[in-house]
Each structure stands twice: as C-alpha cells, then as structure tokens.
Amino acid sequence: MAKDEIKNDTSKLTFEQAIKELTGIVGKIEQGEIALGDSLQQYEKGMSLIKHCRKILQDAEKRIEKIAEEGKGQQ
C-alpha cells in the first residue's frame, strides 16, 4: 500500500475508528503475529493513524477555544 493510499484510507476514519485500528496494529506487532515486511507496512499505517488522530484532537481543541472565547463575549 502506497503512502498516499494509507493517508487517504486513514483520513476518512473517525477518531474512535482510528484508535481502534491503531490498537489492533500495535497488538499484532507486539505479539509477532505478522512478518517483518508486513510489520513495517503496518508500522507506517500506524504512524499515519497517529498523525490523523493528532489532527482531529488539534481541531477539537481549536473549536473548544473558539467556543470559550465566544462565551466570554456573551457575559
């Protein structure tokens, strides 16, 4: 799977879906259930999932800050 395919695949996931998939990947790698080549591919996908989750969290934080600022103006 190419990097662009991984990015497109992960960018459509919700935060919860991404965390669930990431947890599965980590479990498989830790337990040695997959070959080295597949481990590297799964590691790459895991990193993409982490970036995706961080972006979702950053966007949520910005939204909360905006809501908080709007709330201060209404007092």
C-alpha positions, -999 to 999 in steps of 0.1 A, spaced: 0 0 0 15 34 -10 18 63 14 -9 82 -4 -33 52 -2 -26 49 35 -32 86 41 -65 86 21 -76 55 39 -70 69 74 -82 104 66 -118 92 64 -118 75 98 -133 89 129 -111 93 160 -126 63 176 -121 42 145 -85 53 141 -77 45 177 -93 10 174 -73 3 142 -41 16 158 -47 -6 189 -51 -37 166 -19 -29 147 1 -25 179 -12 -57 192 -3 -77 161 32 -62 160 38 -68 197 27 -104 195 48 -111 165 17 -122 145 30 -107 112 61 -110 91 88 -83 92 78 -68 59 42 -66 69 52 -52 103 69 -23 85 39 -17 64 16 -18 95 40 5 114 38 30 85 0 28 87 1 32 124 21 64 121 -4 77 96 -32 69 121 -13 87 149 -10 118 127 -46 117 118 -57 114 155 -34 143 165 -50 164 138 -85 156 150 -75 165 186 -59 197 175 -90 207 155 -112 199 185 -90 220 208 -92 249 184 -130 246 183 -132 245 221 -111 276 223 -133 294 198 -164 284 217 -149 295 250 -139 329 235 -174 333 221 -188 325 255 -167 352 272 -182 378 248 -217 369 259 -212 375 296 
